[in-house]
């Protein structure tokens, strides 16, 4: 699996506005469960989806609850947390 972290452009949120100058067709935005937005550079909707799937598996790999990526549109994804029963 490709490590898409090299395509990371910026993180914003919690009072900080998006500052990159990438056109909409050259980026994917992933909204994590904590209100941060990560922007990655990509060239296609398929690549955007691969980045989002990588993101949830890489970033939430050791998270105690189950995390899933939800496609809001081809270039915008959110992370949904499902609490595990104890």
PDB file of N, CA, C and O in Angstrom:
ATOM      1  N   UNK A   1       0.843  -1.184   0.000  1.00  0.00           N
ATOM      2  CA  UNK A   1       0.000   0.000   0.000  1.00  0.00           C
ATOM      3  C   UNK A   1       0.890   1.251   0.000  1.00  0.00           C
ATOM      4  O   UNK A   1       1.893   1.314   0.711  1.00  0.00           O
ATOM      5  N   UNK A   2       0.513   2.215  -0.789  1.00  0.00           N
ATOM      6  CA  UNK A   2       1.264   3.468  -0.881  1.00  0.00           C
ATOM      7  C   UNK A   2       1.078   4.273   0.398  1.00  0.00           C
ATOM      8  O   UNK A   2      -0.013   4.309   0.967  1.00  0.00           O
ATOM      9  N   UNK A   3       2.148   4.916   0.842  1.00  0.00           N
ATOM     10  CA  UNK A   3       2.069   5.824   1.981  1.00  0.00           C
ATOM     11  C   UNK A   3       1.745   7.213   1.440  1.00  0.00           C
ATOM     12  O   UNK A   3       2.627   7.919   0.952  1.00  0.00           O
ATOM     13  N   UNK A   4       0.486   7.597   1.529  1.00  0.00           N
ATOM     14  CA  UNK A   4       0.029   8.857   0.946  1.00  0.00           C
ATOM     15  C   UNK A   4       0.386  10.087   1.784  1.00  0.00           C
ATOM     16  O   UNK A   4       0.028  11.207   1.419  1.00  0.00           O
ATOM     17  N   UNK A   5       1.079   9.890   2.891  1.00  0.00           N
ATOM     18  CA  UNK A   5       1.429  11.033   3.726  1.00  0.00           C
ATOM     19  C   UNK A   5       2.282  12.049   2.968  1.00  0.00           C
ATOM     20  O   UNK A   5       2.294  13.227   3.325  1.00  0.00           O
ATOM     21  N   UNK A   6       2.986  11.619   1.940  1.00  0.00           N
ATOM     22  CA  UNK A   6       3.816  12.543   1.158  1.00  0.00           C
ATOM     23  C   UNK A   6       2.971  13.542   0.371  1.00  0.00           C
ATOM     24  O   UNK A   6       3.489  14.563  -0.082  1.00  0.00           O
ATOM     25  N   UNK A   7       1.672  13.261   0.201  1.00  0.00           N
ATOM     26  CA  UNK A   7       0.786  14.161  -0.521  1.00  0.00           C
ATOM     27  C   UNK A   7       0.057  15.140   0.400  1.00  0.00           C
ATOM     28  O   UNK A   7      -0.768  15.930  -0.058  1.00  0.00           O
ATOM     29  N   UNK A   8       0.367  15.085   1.710  1.00  0.00           N
ATOM     30  CA  UNK A   8      -0.303  15.972   2.672  1.00  0.00           C
ATOM     31  C   UNK A   8       0.098  17.413   2.408  1.00  0.00           C
ATOM     32  O   UNK A   8       1.283  17.714   2.261  1.00  0.00           O
ATOM     33  N   UNK A   9      -0.887  18.308   2.345  1.00  0.00           N
ATOM     34  CA  UNK A   9      -0.646  19.719   2.048  1.00  0.00           C
ATOM     35  C   UNK A   9      -0.765  20.558   3.308  1.00  0.00           C
ATOM     36  O   UNK A   9       0.100  21.386   3.595  1.00  0.00           O
ATOM     37  N   UNK A  10      -1.843  20.343   4.063  1.00  0.00           N
ATOM     38  CA  UNK A  10      -2.023  21.123   5.293  1.00  0.00           C
ATOM     39  C   UNK A  10      -3.117  20.513   6.154  1.00  0.00           C
ATOM     40  O   UNK A  10      -3.907  19.684   5.703  1.00  0.00           O
ATOM     41  N   UNK A  11      -3.137  20.949   7.405  1.00  0.00           N
ATOM     42  CA  UNK A  11      -4.244  20.648   8.314  1.00  0.00           C
ATOM     43  C   UNK A  11      -4.803  21.978   8.780  1.00  0.00           C
ATOM     44  O   UNK A  11      -4.052  22.895   9.113  1.00  0.00           O
ATOM     45  N   UNK A  12      -6.122  22.080   8.804  1.00  0.00           N
ATOM     46  CA  UNK A  12      -6.739  23.302   9.303  1.00  0.00           C
ATOM     47  C   UNK A  12      -7.957  22.937  10.134  1.00  0.00           C
ATOM     48  O   UNK A  12      -8.335  21.769  10.223  1.00  0.00           O
ATOM     49  N   UNK A  13      -8.559  23.937  10.735  1.00  0.00           N
ATOM     50  CA  UNK A  13      -9.710  23.739  11.605  1.00  0.00           C
ATOM     51  C   UNK A  13      -9.439  24.322  12.972  1.00  0.00           C
ATOM     52  O   UNK A  13      -8.336  24.796  13.246  1.00  0.00           O
ATOM     53  N   UNK A  14     -10.449  24.287  13.836  1.00  0.00           N
ATOM     54  CA  UNK A  14     -10.329  24.838  15.189  1.00  0.00           C
ATOM     55  C   UNK A  14      -9.846  26.286  15.139  1.00  0.00           C
ATOM     56  O   UNK A  14      -8.914  26.669  15.846  1.00  0.00           O
ATOM     57  N   UNK A  15     -10.501  27.084  14.290  1.00  0.00           N
ATOM     58  CA  UNK A  15     -10.180  28.497  14.182  1.00  0.00           C
ATOM     59  C   UNK A  15      -9.216  28.842  13.063  1.00  0.00           C
ATOM     60  O   UNK A  15      -9.100  30.010  12.690  1.00  0.00           O
ATOM     61  N   UNK A  16      -8.528  27.859  12.524  1.00  0.00           N
ATOM     62  CA  UNK A  16      -7.597  28.103  11.419  1.00  0.00           C
ATOM     63  C   UNK A  16      -8.309  27.764  10.115  1.00  0.00           C
ATOM     64  O   UNK A  16      -8.864  26.675   9.969  1.00  0.00           O
ATOM     65  N   UNK A  17      -8.293  28.701   9.166  1.00  0.00           N
ATOM     66  CA  UNK A  17      -8.955  28.490   7.887  1.00  0.00           C
ATOM     67  C   UNK A  17      -8.015  27.814   6.892  1.00  0.00           C
ATOM     68  O   UNK A  17      -6.793  27.878   7.033  1.00  0.00           O
ATOM     69  N   UNK A  18      -8.594  27.174   5.895  1.00  0.00           N
ATOM     70  CA  UNK A  18      -7.808  26.543   4.846  1.00  0.00           C
ATOM     71  C   UNK A  18      -6.971  27.606   4.135  1.00  0.00           C
ATOM     72  O   UNK A  18      -7.489  28.665   3.782  1.00  0.00           O
ATOM     73  N   UNK A  19      -5.690  27.336   3.925  1.00  0.00           N
ATOM     74  CA  UNK A  19      -4.788  28.345   3.366  1.00  0.00           C
ATOM     75  C   UNK A  19      -4.106  27.906   2.073  1.00  0.00           C
ATOM     76  O   UNK A  19      -3.433  28.722   1.442  1.00  0.00           O
ATOM     77  N   UNK A  20      -4.253  26.659   1.659  1.00  0.00           N
ATOM     78  CA  UNK A  20      -3.552  26.223   0.443  1.00  0.00           C
ATOM     79  C   UNK A  20      -4.226  26.822  -0.793  1.00  0.00           C
ATOM     80  O   UNK A  20      -5.366  27.281  -0.730  1.00  0.00           O
ATOM     81  N   UNK A  21      -3.516  26.811  -1.899  1.00  0.00           N
ATOM     82  CA  UNK A  21      -4.067  27.385  -3.131  1.00  0.00           C
ATOM     83  C   UNK A  21      -4.326  26.325  -4.203  1.00  0.00           C
ATOM     84  O   UNK A  21      -4.370  26.634  -5.394  1.00  0.00           O
ATOM     85  N   UNK A  22      -4.498  25.081  -3.772  1.00  0.00           N
ATOM     86  CA  UNK A  22      -4.810  24.022  -4.730  1.00  0.00           C
ATOM     87  C   UNK A  22      -6.223  24.199  -5.282  1.00  0.00           C
ATOM     88  O   UNK A  22      -7.140  24.510  -4.522  1.00  0.00           O
ATOM     89  N   UNK A  23      -6.417  24.009  -6.580  1.00  0.00           N
ATOM     90  CA  UNK A  23      -7.782  24.020  -7.116  1.00  0.00           C
ATOM     91  C   UNK A  23      -8.551  22.802  -6.601  1.00  0.00           C
ATOM     92  O   UNK A  23      -7.947  21.799  -6.219  1.00  0.00           O
ATOM     93  N   UNK A  24      -9.858  22.888  -6.592  1.00  0.00           N
ATOM     94  CA  UNK A  24     -10.701  21.811  -6.053  1.00  0.00           C
ATOM     95  C   UNK A  24     -10.445  20.467  -6.730  1.00  0.00           C
ATOM     96  O   UNK A  24     -10.560  19.425  -6.084  1.00  0.00           O
ATOM     97  N   UNK A  25     -10.102  20.470  -8.016  1.00  0.00           N
ATOM     98  CA  UNK A  25      -9.883  19.207  -8.725  1.00  0.00           C
ATOM     99  C   UNK A  25      -8.486  18.631  -8.499  1.00  0.00           C
ATOM    100  O   UNK A  25      -8.119  17.639  -9.129  1.00  0.00           O
ATOM    101  N   UNK A  26      -7.707  19.239  -7.611  1.00  0.00           N
ATOM    102  CA  UNK A  26      -6.361  18.757  -7.302  1.00  0.00           C
ATOM    103  C   UNK A  26      -6.193  18.405  -5.828  1.00  0.00           C
ATOM    104  O   UNK A  26      -5.067  18.239  -5.359  1.00  0.00           O
ATOM    105  N   UNK A  27      -7.305  18.289  -5.087  1.00  0.00           N
ATOM    106  CA  UNK A  27      -7.179  17.985  -3.661  1.00  0.00           C
ATOM    107  C   UNK A  27      -8.339  17.140  -3.170  1.00  0.00           C
ATOM    108  O   UNK A  27      -9.402  17.066  -3.786  1.00  0.00           O
ATOM    109  N   UNK A  28      -8.088  16.507  -2.031  1.00  0.00           N
ATOM    110  CA  UNK A  28      -9.126  15.806  -1.279  1.00  0.00           C
ATOM    111  C   UNK A  28      -9.037  16.316   0.150  1.00  0.00           C
ATOM    112  O   UNK A  28      -7.946  16.523   0.681  1.00  0.00           O
ATOM    113  N   UNK A  29     -10.193  16.518   0.767  1.00  0.00           N
ATOM    114  CA  UNK A  29     -10.251  16.974   2.155  1.00  0.00           C
ATOM    115  C   UNK A  29     -10.871  15.872   3.000  1.00  0.00           C
ATOM    116  O   UNK A  29     -11.910  15.311   2.653  1.00  0.00           O
ATOM    117  N   UNK A  30     -10.211  15.572   4.121  1.00  0.00           N
ATOM    118  CA  UNK A  30     -10.703  14.560   5.049  1.00  0.00           C
ATOM    119  C   UNK A  30     -10.932  15.231   6.397  1.00  0.00           C
ATOM    120  O   UNK A  30     -10.011  15.794   6.989  1.00  0.00           O
ATOM    121  N   UNK A  31     -12.167  15.163   6.872  1.00  0.00           N
ATOM    122  CA  UNK A  31     -12.557  15.745   8.155  1.00  0.00           C
ATOM    123  C   UNK A  31     -12.475  14.630   9.198  1.00  0.00           C
ATOM    124  O   UNK A  31     -13.249  13.673   9.158  1.00  0.00           O
ATOM    125  N   UNK A  32     -11.520  14.763  10.141  1.00  0.00           N
ATOM    126  CA  UNK A  32     -11.379  13.704  11.139  1.00  0.00           C
ATOM    127  C   UNK A  32     -12.467  13.821  12.215  1.00  0.00           C
ATOM    128  O   UNK A  32     -13.270  14.754  12.188  1.00  0.00           O
ATOM    129  N   UNK A  33     -12.490  12.896  13.138  1.00  0.00           N
ATOM    130  CA  UNK A  33     -13.543  12.849  14.160  1.00  0.00           C
ATOM    131  C   UNK A  33     -13.425  13.982  15.171  1.00  0.00           C
ATOM    132  O   UNK A  33     -14.337  14.204  15.967  1.00  0.00           O
ATOM    133  N   UNK A  34     -12.301  14.701  15.141  1.00  0.00           N
ATOM    134  CA  UNK A  34     -12.008  15.712  16.150  1.00  0.00           C
ATOM    135  C   UNK A  34     -12.124  17.143  15.624  1.00  0.00           C
ATOM    136  O   UNK A  34     -11.753  18.089  16.319  1.00  0.00           O
ATOM    137  N   UNK A  35     -12.638  17.308  14.399  1.00  0.00           N
ATOM    138  CA  UNK A  35     -12.841  18.646  13.852  1.00  0.00           C
ATOM    139  C   UNK A  35     -11.671  19.228  13.089  1.00  0.00           C
ATOM    140  O   UNK A  35     -11.693  20.409  12.741  1.00  0.00           O
ATOM    141  N   UNK A  36     -10.647  18.429  12.818  1.00  0.00           N
ATOM    142  CA  UNK A  36      -9.546  18.877  11.979  1.00  0.00           C
ATOM    143  C   UNK A  36      -9.808  18.434  10.543  1.00  0.00           C
ATOM    144  O   UNK A  36     -10.448  17.411  10.301  1.00  0.00           O
ATOM    145  N   UNK A  37      -9.304  19.219   9.602  1.00  0.00           N
ATOM    146  CA  UNK A  37      -9.411  18.907   8.186  1.00  0.00           C
ATOM    147  C   UNK A  37      -8.012  18.715   7.636  1.00  0.00           C
ATOM    148  O   UNK A  37      -7.161  19.593   7.782  1.00  0.00           O
ATOM    149  N   UNK A  38      -7.765  17.578   7.007  1.00  0.00           N
ATOM    150  CA  UNK A  38      -6.486  17.322   6.359  1.00  0.00           C
ATOM    151  C   UNK A  38      -6.680  17.402   4.855  1.00  0.00           C
ATOM    152  O   UNK A  38      -7.625  16.835   4.306  1.00  0.00           O
ATOM    153  N   UNK A  39      -5.774  18.113   4.195  1.00  0.00           N
ATOM    154  CA  UNK A  39      -5.826  18.293   2.751  1.00  0.00           C
ATOM    155  C   UNK A  39      -4.667  17.523   2.131  1.00  0.00           C
ATOM    156  O   UNK A  39      -3.516  17.658   2.548  1.00  0.00           O
ATOM    157  N   UNK A  40      -4.995  16.708   1.122  1.00  0.00           N
ATOM    158  CA  UNK A  40      -3.999  15.955   0.375  1.00  0.00           C
ATOM    159  C   UNK A  40      -4.133  16.306  -1.099  1.00  0.00           C
ATOM    160  O   UNK A  40      -5.236  16.501  -1.611  1.00  0.00           O
ATOM    161  N   UNK A  41      -2.995  16.383  -1.767  1.00  0.00           N
ATOM    162  CA  UNK A  41      -3.005  16.649  -3.205  1.00  0.00           C
ATOM    163  C   UNK A  41      -3.274  15.351  -3.945  1.00  0.00           C
ATOM    164  O   UNK A  41      -2.691  14.315  -3.626  1.00  0.00           O
ATOM    165  N   UNK A  42      -4.159  15.407  -4.934  1.00  0.00           N
ATOM    166  CA  UNK A  42      -4.449  14.232  -5.747  1.00  0.00           C
ATOM    167  C   UNK A  42      -4.970  14.677  -7.107  1.00  0.00           C
ATOM    168  O   UNK A  42      -5.374  15.826  -7.286  1.00  0.00           O
ATOM    169  N   UNK A  43      -4.956  13.745  -8.067  1.00  0.00           N
ATOM    170  CA  UNK A  43      -5.298  14.093  -9.450  1.00  0.00           C
ATOM    171  C   UNK A  43      -6.630  13.547  -9.932  1.00  0.00           C
ATOM    172  O   UNK A  43      -7.096  13.933 -11.005  1.00  0.00           O
ATOM    173  N   UNK A  44      -7.259  12.657  -9.167  1.00  0.00           N
ATOM    174  CA  UNK A  44      -8.516  12.067  -9.643  1.00  0.00           C
ATOM    175  C   UNK A  44      -9.408  11.702  -8.463  1.00  0.00           C
ATOM    176  O   UNK A  44      -8.953  11.624  -7.322  1.00  0.00           O
ATOM    177  N   UNK A  45     -10.682  11.482  -8.759  1.00  0.00           N
ATOM    178  CA  UNK A  45     -11.619  11.055  -7.723  1.00  0.00           C
ATOM    179  C   UNK A  45     -11.233   9.681  -7.177  1.00  0.00           C
ATOM    180  O   UNK A  45     -11.381   9.425  -5.982  1.00  0.00           O
ATOM    181  N   UNK A  46     -10.739   8.797  -8.045  1.00  0.00           N
ATOM    182  CA  UNK A  46     -10.314   7.471  -7.591  1.00  0.00           C
ATOM    183  C   UNK A  46      -9.135   7.574  -6.627  1.00  0.00           C
ATOM    184  O   UNK A  46      -9.092   6.885  -5.608  1.00  0.00           O
ATOM    185  N   UNK A  47      -8.181   8.438  -6.959  1.00  0.00           N
ATOM    186  CA  UNK A  47      -7.040   8.624  -6.070  1.00  0.00           C
ATOM    187  C   UNK A  47      -7.490   9.246  -4.746  1.00  0.00           C
ATOM    188  O   UNK A  47      -6.974   8.891  -3.687  1.00  0.00           O
ATOM    189  N   UNK A  48      -8.443  10.166  -4.805  1.00  0.00           N
ATOM    190  CA  UNK A  48      -8.976  10.781  -3.581  1.00  0.00           C
ATOM    191  C   UNK A  48      -9.556   9.713  -2.664  1.00  0.00           C
ATOM    192  O   UNK A  48      -9.349   9.753  -1.451  1.00  0.00           O
ATOM    193  N   UNK A  49     -10.274   8.768  -3.233  1.00  0.00           N
ATOM    194  CA  UNK A  49     -10.865   7.699  -2.423  1.00  0.00           C
ATOM    195  C   UNK A  49      -9.789   6.767  -1.850  1.00  0.00           C
ATOM    196  O   UNK A  49      -9.911   6.314  -0.712  1.00  0.00           O
ATOM    197  N   UNK A  50      -8.753   6.484  -2.617  1.00  0.00           N
ATOM    198  CA  UNK A  50      -7.654   5.659  -2.108  1.00  0.00           C
ATOM    199  C   UNK A  50      -6.953   6.363  -0.946  1.00  0.00           C
ATOM    200  O   UNK A  50      -6.588   5.722   0.040  1.00  0.00           O
ATOM    201  N   UNK A  51      -6.765   7.681  -1.059  1.00  0.00           N
ATOM    202  CA  UNK A  51      -6.141   8.443   0.017  1.00  0.00           C
ATOM    203  C   UNK A  51      -7.012   8.404   1.267  1.00  0.00           C
ATOM    204  O   UNK A  51      -6.501   8.215   2.370  1.00  0.00           O
ATOM    205  N   UNK A  52      -8.313   8.578   1.108  1.00  0.00           N
ATOM    206  CA  UNK A  52      -9.223   8.550   2.259  1.00  0.00           C
ATOM    207  C   UNK A  52      -9.200   7.191   2.944  1.00  0.00           C
ATOM    208  O   UNK A  52      -9.172   7.116   4.172  1.00  0.00           O
ATOM    209  N   UNK A  53      -9.210   6.126   2.169  1.00  0.00           N
ATOM    210  CA  UNK A  53      -9.155   4.781   2.761  1.00  0.00           C
ATOM    211  C   UNK A  53      -7.821   4.543   3.459  1.00  0.00           C
ATOM    212  O   UNK A  53      -7.787   3.949   4.537  1.00  0.00           O
ATOM    213  N   UNK A  54      -6.722   4.999   2.858  1.00  0.00           N
ATOM    214  CA  UNK A  54      -5.422   4.901   3.505  1.00  0.00           C
ATOM    215  C   UNK A  54      -5.430   5.682   4.814  1.00  0.00           C
ATOM    216  O   UNK A  54      -4.944   5.196   5.835  1.00  0.00           O
ATOM    217  N   UNK A  55      -5.987   6.900   4.782  1.00  0.00           N
ATOM    218  CA  UNK A  55      -6.005   7.783   5.953  1.00  0.00           C
ATOM    219  C   UNK A  55      -6.643   7.090   7.155  1.00  0.00           C
ATOM    220  O   UNK A  55      -6.064   7.072   8.241  1.00  0.00           O
ATOM    221  N   UNK A  56      -7.822   6.527   6.964  1.00  0.00           N
ATOM    222  CA  UNK A  56      -8.517   5.914   8.104  1.00  0.00           C
ATOM    223  C   UNK A  56      -7.765   4.678   8.597  1.00  0.00           C
ATOM    224  O   UNK A  56      -7.756   4.406   9.798  1.00  0.00           O
ATOM    225  N   UNK A  57      -7.143   3.936   7.703  1.00  0.00           N
ATOM    226  CA  UNK A  57      -6.401   2.759   8.165  1.00  0.00           C
ATOM    227  C   UNK A  57      -5.087   3.151   8.836  1.00  0.00           C
ATOM    228  O   UNK A  57      -4.685   2.515   9.809  1.00  0.00           O
ATOM    229  N   UNK A  58      -4.414   4.180   8.338  1.00  0.00           N
ATOM    230  CA  UNK A  58      -3.122   4.588   8.899  1.00  0.00           C
ATOM    231  C   UNK A  58      -3.271   5.396  10.179  1.00  0.00           C
ATOM    232  O   UNK A  58      -2.585   5.132  11.165  1.00  0.00           O
ATOM    233  N   UNK A  59      -4.164   6.378  10.168  1.00  0.00           N
ATOM    234  CA  UNK A  59      -4.294   7.293  11.309  1.00  0.00           C
ATOM    235  C   UNK A  59      -5.041   6.643  12.466  1.00  0.00           C
ATOM    236  O   UNK A  59      -4.724   6.903  13.627  1.00  0.00           O
ATOM    237  N   UNK A  60      -6.019   5.809  12.170  1.00  0.00           N
ATOM    238  CA  UNK A  60      -6.858   5.223  13.217  1.00  0.00           C
ATOM    239  C   UNK A  60      -6.517   3.757  13.492  1.00  0.00           C
ATOM    240  O   UNK A  60      -7.305   3.048  14.119  1.00  0.00           O
ATOM    241  N   UNK A  61      -5.371   3.303  13.035  1.00  0.00           N
ATOM    242  CA  UNK A  61      -4.968   1.909  13.206  1.00  0.00           C
ATOM    243  C   UNK A  61      -4.970   1.469  14.670  1.00  0.00           C
ATOM    244  O   UNK A  61      -5.430   0.373  14.989  1.00  0.00           O
ATOM    245  N   UNK A  62      -4.459   2.316  15.554  1.00  0.00           N
ATOM    246  CA  UNK A  62      -4.390   1.934  16.967  1.00  0.00           C
ATOM    247  C   UNK A  62      -5.457   2.618  17.820  1.00  0.00           C
ATOM    248  O   UNK A  62      -5.388   2.587  19.048  1.00  0.00           O
ATOM    249  N   UNK A  63      -6.435   3.229  17.172  1.00  0.00           N
ATOM    250  CA  UNK A  63      -7.511   3.905  17.900  1.00  0.00           C
ATOM    251  C   UNK A  63      -8.370   2.852  18.609  1.00  0.00           C
ATOM    252  O   UNK A  63      -8.648   1.800  18.033  1.00  0.00           O
ATOM    253  N   UNK A  64      -8.790   3.118  19.837  1.00  0.00           N
ATOM    254  CA  UNK A  64      -9.509   2.075  20.587  1.00  0.00           C
ATOM    255  C   UNK A  64     -10.906   1.745  20.051  1.00  0.00           C
ATOM    256  O   UNK A  64     -11.417   0.653  20.302  1.00  0.00           O
ATOM    257  N   UNK A  65     -11.518   2.658  19.328  1.00  0.00           N
ATOM    258  CA  UNK A  65     -12.842   2.399  18.762  1.00  0.00           C
ATOM    259  C   UNK A  65     -12.719   2.174  17.257  1.00  0.00           C
ATOM    260  O   UNK A  65     -11.677   2.447  16.661  1.00  0.00           O
ATOM    261  N   UNK A  66     -13.772   1.685  16.665  1.00  0.00           N
ATOM    262  CA  UNK A  66     -13.799   1.414  15.231  1.00  0.00           C
ATOM    263  C   UNK A  66     -13.996   2.720  14.460  1.00  0.00           C
ATOM    264  O   UNK A  66     -14.865   3.521  14.804  1.00  0.00           O
ATOM    265  N   UNK A  67     -13.193   2.931  13.425  1.00  0.00           N
ATOM    266  CA  UNK A  67     -13.299   4.129  12.596  1.00  0.00           C
ATOM    267  C   UNK A  67     -13.633   3.728  11.169  1.00  0.00           C
ATOM    268  O   UNK A  67     -13.134   2.726  10.657  1.00  0.00           O
ATOM    269  N   UNK A  68     -14.484   4.527  10.534  1.00  0.00           N
ATOM    270  CA  UNK A  68     -14.855   4.276   9.148  1.00  0.00           C
ATOM    271  C   UNK A  68     -14.804   5.590   8.384  1.00  0.00           C
ATOM    272  O   UNK A  68     -15.056   6.658   8.942  1.00  0.00           O
ATOM    273  N   UNK A  69     -14.477   5.499   7.113  1.00  0.00           N
ATOM    274  CA  UNK A  69     -14.453   6.687   6.273  1.00  0.00           C
ATOM    275  C   UNK A  69     -15.806   6.782   5.554  1.00  0.00           C
ATOM    276  O   UNK A  69     -16.324   5.781   5.057  1.00  0.00           O
ATOM    277  N   UNK A  70     -16.367   7.987   5.506  1.00  0.00           N
ATOM    278  CA  UNK A  70     -17.661   8.205   4.860  1.00  0.00           C
ATOM    279  C   UNK A  70     -17.466   9.202   3.730  1.00  0.00           C
ATOM    280  O   UNK A  70     -16.973  10.310   3.941  1.00  0.00           O
ATOM    281  N   UNK A  71     -17.854   8.800   2.542  1.00  0.00           N
ATOM    282  CA  UNK A  71     -17.720   9.656   1.356  1.00  0.00           C
ATOM    283  C   UNK A  71     -18.896  10.626   1.298  1.00  0.00           C
ATOM    284  O   UNK A  71     -20.042  10.217   1.110  1.00  0.00           O
ATOM    285  N   UNK A  72     -18.603  11.907   1.459  1.00  0.00           N
ATOM    286  CA  UNK A  72     -19.634  12.940   1.382  1.00  0.00           C
ATOM    287  C   UNK A  72     -19.809  13.415  -0.057  1.00  0.00           C
ATOM    288  O   UNK A  72     -20.928  13.684  -0.495  1.00  0.00           O
ATOM    289  N   UNK A  73     -18.711  13.516  -0.785  1.00  0.00           N
ATOM    290  CA  UNK A  73     -18.695  13.740  -2.232  1.00  0.00           C
ATOM    291  C   UNK A  73     -17.352  13.212  -2.734  1.00  0.00           C
ATOM    292  O   UNK A  73     -16.534  12.801  -1.911  1.00  0.00           O
ATOM    293  N   UNK A  74     -17.084  13.201  -4.028  1.00  0.00           N
ATOM    294  CA  UNK A  74     -15.861  12.559  -4.518  1.00  0.00           C
ATOM    295  C   UNK A  74     -14.556  13.126  -3.960  1.00  0.00           C
ATOM    296  O   UNK A  74     -13.527  12.454  -4.018  1.00  0.00           O
ATOM    297  N   UNK A  75     -14.575  14.341  -3.424  1.00  0.00           N
ATOM    298  CA  UNK A  75     -13.343  14.947  -2.924  1.00  0.00           C
ATOM    299  C   UNK A  75     -13.430  15.361  -1.456  1.00  0.00           C
ATOM    300  O   UNK A  75     -12.563  16.084  -0.965  1.00  0.00           O
ATOM    301  N   UNK A  76     -14.464  14.909  -0.754  1.00  0.00           N
ATOM    302  CA  UNK A  76     -14.626  15.260   0.660  1.00  0.00           C
ATOM    303  C   UNK A  76     -15.110  14.047   1.437  1.00  0.00           C
ATOM    304  O   UNK A  76     -16.139  13.456   1.108  1.00  0.00           O
ATOM    305  N   UNK A  77     -14.356  13.681   2.477  1.00  0.00           N
ATOM    306  CA  UNK A  77     -14.657  12.512   3.282  1.00  0.00           C
ATOM    307  C   UNK A  77     -14.668  12.892   4.758  1.00  0.00           C
ATOM    308  O   UNK A  77     -13.987  13.830   5.172  1.00  0.00           O
ATOM    309  N   UNK A  78     -15.443  12.159   5.544  1.00  0.00           N
ATOM    310  CA  UNK A  78     -15.465  12.348   6.989  1.00  0.00           C
ATOM    311  C   UNK A  78     -15.150  11.016   7.668  1.00  0.00           C
ATOM    312  O   UNK A  78     -15.372   9.943   7.106  1.00  0.00           O
ATOM    313  N   UNK A  79     -14.632  11.114   8.881  1.00  0.00           N
ATOM    314  CA  UNK A  79     -14.341   9.924   9.676  1.00  0.00           C
ATOM    315  C   UNK A  79     -15.447   9.748  10.690  1.00  0.00           C
ATOM    316  O   UNK A  79     -15.784  10.679  11.421  1.00  0.00           O
ATOM    317  N   UNK A  80     -16.008   8.560  10.735  1.00  0.00           N
ATOM    318  CA  UNK A  80     -17.063   8.234  11.700  1.00  0.00           C
ATOM    319  C   UNK A  80     -16.512   7.229  12.693  1.00  0.00           C
ATOM    320  O   UNK A  80     -15.912   6.224  12.312  1.00  0.00           O
ATOM    321  N   UNK A  81     -16.723   7.512  13.973  1.00  0.00           N
ATOM    322  CA  UNK A  81     -16.260   6.617  15.037  1.00  0.00           C
ATOM    323  C   UNK A  81     -17.453   5.835  15.585  1.00  0.00           C
ATOM    324  O   UNK A  81     -18.495   6.404  15.910  1.00  0.00           O
ATOM    325  N   UNK A  82     -17.277   4.531  15.678  1.00  0.00           N
ATOM    326  CA  UNK A  82     -18.286   3.649  16.256  1.00  0.00           C
ATOM    327  C   UNK A  82     -17.679   3.092  17.533  1.00  0.00           C
ATOM    328  O   UNK A  82     -16.694   2.356  17.480  1.00  0.00           O
ATOM    329  N   UNK A  83     -18.251   3.431  18.675  1.00  0.00           N
ATOM    330  CA  UNK A  83     -17.691   2.973  19.950  1.00  0.00           C
ATOM    331  C   UNK A  83     -17.835   1.462  20.086  1.00  0.00           C
ATOM    332  O   UNK A  83     -18.888   0.886  19.812  1.00  0.00           O
ATOM    333  N   UNK A  84     -16.764   0.857  20.509  1.00  0.00           N
ATOM    334  CA  UNK A  84     -16.774  -0.595  20.745  1.00  0.00           C
ATOM    335  C   UNK A  84     -17.339  -0.883  22.129  1.00  0.00           C
ATOM    336  O   UNK A  84     -17.141  -0.106  23.063  1.00  0.00           O
ATOM    337  N   UNK A  85     -18.032  -1.984  22.253  1.00  0.00           N
ATOM    338  CA  UNK A  85     -18.558  -2.374  23.563  1.00  0.00           C
ATOM    339  C   UNK A  85     -17.406  -2.854  24.438  1.00  0.00           C
ATOM    340  O   UNK A  85     -16.497  -3.530  23.957  1.00  0.00           O
ATOM    341  N   UNK A  86     -17.444  -2.511  25.701  1.00  0.00           N
ATOM    342  CA  UNK A  86     -16.382  -2.915  26.643  1.00  0.00           C
ATOM    343  C   UNK A  86     -16.724  -4.238  27.270  1.00  0.00           C
ATOM    344  O   UNK A  86     -15.960  -4.749  28.089  1.00  0.00           O
TER     345      UNK A  86
END
